[in-house]
Amino acid sequence: MTLPNPILPRTLAAVLLALATGVAMAGDVKLPELMQLLAQQKSGKASFVEKKYIGIVDKPVESSGELAFTAPNKLEKRTLKPALESLVLEGDSLTIDQADKRRFTVSLQEHPEVSAFVESIRGTLAGDRTALEKYYTVAVTGPMEKWQLQLIPTQARMAQVISRIRINGAHASVKTIEFEQADGDRSEMFITGTVAK
């Protein structure tokens, strides 16, 4: 009678444990977990480069500048190149300052499609799941080190403008935001140098 190799069961157990640990580590982050982590960031500043791919233009239209966020509801986007422009979203009010000195303010309540658009960014940065789910079907995939949030508009009016929004990040940092428009145009924003407070 041959005795079983005593090392074999231990080796098999170690392999199974390693596989189980690998599966757990590689698992997708859950939406409540991600939203909670993002909500802990009360403010931050970053640089951005945005590329807009427009059907009638051969090359992407590129702009760059600075972003600032102060929880729960203030978001600033200052475009420095190719022309100065400032967008300040605070509460229900969006103020736009353009290079030609024109300034105008829009109430988001009067423009629900604009509200849905800006809430995709502000709601993500604030970790506000309720705000996101007001306008979108929300799904998250990937591990915490490389997650992707996908937002699909639930309102017909918004779906006529935007077909999908993808937001990629790592831990509490948003790295890229991609808007796919219903007409086939799209834009990508690359965010670097986030400074959280």
C-alpha positions as CSV (number, residue, x, y, z in Angstrom):
1,M,0.0,0.0,0.0
2,T,1.4,3.4,-1.0
3,L,0.9,6.3,1.3
4,P,-0.2,9.6,-0.3
5,N,2.4,12.2,-0.7
6,P,1.9,14.5,2.4
7,I,3.2,17.5,0.5
8,L,0.6,17.2,-2.3
9,P,-2.5,18.2,-0.2
10,R,-0.6,21.2,1.3
11,T,0.6,22.3,-2.1
12,L,-2.9,21.9,-3.5
13,A,-4.3,23.9,-0.6
14,A,-1.8,26.7,-1.1
15,V,-2.6,26.9,-4.8
16,L,-6.3,27.1,-4.1
17,L,-5.8,29.7,-1.5
18,A,-3.6,31.8,-3.9
19,L,-6.2,31.5,-6.6
20,A,-9.0,32.5,-4.2
21,T,-7.0,35.4,-3.0
22,G,-6.2,36.5,-6.6
23,V,-9.9,36.3,-7.5
24,A,-10.8,38.4,-4.5
25,M,-8.2,41.0,-5.2
26,A,-9.1,41.2,-8.9
27,G,-12.8,41.5,-8.2
28,D,-14.8,44.6,-9.3
29,V,-15.3,47.4,-6.9
30,K,-18.9,47.8,-5.7
31,L,-20.7,51.1,-6.5
32,P,-21.5,51.9,-2.8
33,E,-17.8,51.4,-1.9
34,L,-16.6,53.7,-4.7
35,M,-19.2,56.4,-4.0
36,Q,-18.2,56.4,-0.3
37,L,-14.5,56.7,-1.2
38,L,-15.2,59.6,-3.6
39,A,-17.4,61.4,-1.1
40,Q,-14.4,61.6,1.3
41,Q,-12.7,64.1,-1.0
42,K,-13.9,67.5,0.1
43,S,-12.0,69.5,-2.5
44,G,-9.4,69.2,-5.1
45,K,-7.6,70.9,-8.0
46,A,-6.2,69.4,-11.2
47,S,-5.1,70.1,-14.8
48,F,-7.0,68.9,-17.8
49,V,-6.5,68.3,-21.5
50,E,-9.8,67.9,-23.5
51,K,-10.0,66.5,-27.0
52,K,-13.2,66.8,-28.9
53,Y,-13.8,64.6,-31.9
54,I,-16.2,66.3,-34.2
55,G,-17.4,64.6,-37.4
56,I,-16.9,67.7,-39.7
57,V,-13.3,68.3,-38.5
58,D,-10.3,66.1,-39.5
59,K,-8.3,66.6,-36.2
60,P,-9.6,66.7,-32.7
61,V,-10.2,70.1,-31.2
62,E,-7.9,70.4,-28.1
63,S,-8.2,72.6,-25.1
64,S,-6.5,72.6,-21.7
65,G,-6.8,74.3,-18.4
66,E,-7.6,73.8,-14.7
67,L,-10.4,72.1,-12.7
68,A,-11.4,72.8,-9.1
69,F,-14.0,71.1,-7.0
70,T,-15.4,72.0,-3.6
71,A,-17.9,69.6,-2.1
72,P,-20.8,69.3,-2.3
73,N,-21.8,71.4,-5.3
74,K,-19.1,73.8,-6.6
75,L,-17.2,72.9,-9.8
76,E,-15.0,75.2,-11.8
77,K,-13.5,74.6,-15.2
78,R,-11.0,77.3,-16.4
79,T,-9.9,76.8,-20.0
80,L,-6.6,78.5,-20.6
81,K,-5.8,77.3,-24.2
82,P,-6.7,77.9,-27.0
83,A,-8.9,80.8,-25.5
84,L,-9.8,81.8,-22.0
85,E,-13.1,80.6,-20.8
86,S,-14.5,80.0,-17.3
87,L,-17.4,77.8,-16.2
88,V,-18.5,78.0,-12.6
89,L,-21.2,75.6,-11.4
90,E,-22.5,76.4,-7.9
91,G,-25.7,74.8,-6.7
92,D,-28.3,75.3,-9.4
93,S,-26.4,78.1,-11.2
94,L,-23.9,77.8,-14.1
95,T,-22.0,81.0,-14.9
96,I,-20.0,81.2,-18.1
97,D,-17.3,83.8,-18.8
98,Q,-16.0,83.8,-22.3
99,A,-12.8,85.3,-23.8
100,D,-14.7,88.1,-25.5
101,K,-15.8,89.4,-22.0
102,R,-19.3,88.0,-22.5
103,R,-20.8,86.6,-19.3
104,F,-24.1,84.8,-18.8
105,T,-25.7,82.7,-16.1
106,V,-28.0,79.7,-16.6
107,S,-30.3,78.1,-14.1
108,L,-30.1,74.3,-14.3
109,Q,-33.7,74.0,-13.3
110,E,-34.7,75.7,-16.6
111,H,-32.4,73.4,-18.6
112,P,-32.7,69.8,-17.4
113,E,-30.5,68.4,-20.1
114,V,-27.6,70.7,-19.0
115,S,-28.3,69.7,-15.4
116,A,-28.0,66.0,-16.3
117,F,-24.8,66.7,-18.1
118,V,-23.1,68.6,-15.3
119,E,-24.4,66.2,-12.6
120,S,-22.4,63.4,-14.3
121,I,-19.2,65.1,-13.3
122,R,-20.3,66.8,-10.1
123,G,-22.2,63.8,-8.8
124,T,-19.1,61.5,-9.4
125,L,-16.7,63.9,-7.7
126,A,-19.0,64.3,-4.7
127,G,-19.7,60.5,-4.5
128,D,-23.4,61.3,-4.8
129,R,-25.0,58.1,-6.0
130,T,-28.5,59.6,-5.7
131,A,-27.7,62.5,-8.0
132,L,-26.2,60.2,-10.6
133,E,-29.2,57.8,-10.5
134,K,-31.6,60.7,-10.9
135,Y,-30.5,60.9,-14.6
136,Y,-28.5,57.7,-15.4
137,T,-28.3,54.0,-15.2
138,V,-25.0,53.6,-13.3
139,A,-22.6,50.7,-13.5
140,V,-19.1,50.3,-12.2
141,T,-16.5,47.7,-13.3
142,G,-12.9,47.0,-12.5
143,P,-10.8,46.9,-9.4
144,M,-10.4,49.9,-7.1
145,E,-7.0,50.6,-8.7
146,K,-8.6,50.9,-12.2
147,W,-12.3,51.4,-12.1
148,Q,-14.7,52.5,-14.8
149,L,-18.0,54.2,-14.1
150,Q,-20.5,54.0,-17.0
151,L,-23.5,56.3,-17.1
152,I,-26.4,55.7,-19.6
153,P,-29.1,58.5,-19.7
154,T,-32.5,57.4,-18.5
155,Q,-34.4,60.5,-19.7
156,A,-35.3,60.7,-23.4
157,R,-34.4,64.4,-23.7
158,M,-30.9,63.7,-22.4
159,A,-30.4,60.6,-24.5
160,Q,-31.0,62.8,-27.6
161,V,-27.7,64.6,-26.7
162,I,-25.5,62.1,-24.8
163,S,-25.6,58.3,-25.4
164,R,-23.0,57.3,-22.8
165,I,-20.5,58.7,-20.4
166,R,-17.5,56.8,-19.2
167,I,-15.5,57.9,-16.2
168,N,-12.2,56.1,-15.3
169,G,-10.2,56.4,-12.2
170,A,-8.0,54.9,-9.5
171,H,-9.1,54.9,-5.9
172,A,-10.5,58.4,-5.2
173,S,-9.0,60.0,-8.3
174,V,-10.9,60.6,-11.5
175,K,-8.5,60.2,-14.5
176,T,-10.5,60.4,-17.6
177,I,-14.1,61.4,-18.6
178,E,-15.4,60.4,-22.0
179,F,-18.7,61.7,-23.5
180,E,-20.2,59.9,-26.4
181,Q,-22.8,62.1,-28.1
182,A,-25.9,60.7,-29.8
183,D,-24.8,62.3,-33.1
184,G,-21.5,60.3,-33.1
185,D,-19.2,63.1,-31.9
186,R,-17.3,62.5,-28.7
187,S,-14.9,64.1,-26.2
188,E,-12.2,62.9,-23.9
189,M,-10.9,64.8,-20.9
190,F,-7.7,63.7,-19.3
191,I,-7.2,64.8,-15.7
192,T,-3.8,65.0,-14.1
193,G,-2.2,66.3,-10.9
194,T,-5.2,66.1,-8.7
195,V,-4.6,67.7,-5.3
196,A,-7.2,66.6,-2.8
197,K,-7.8,68.4,0.5
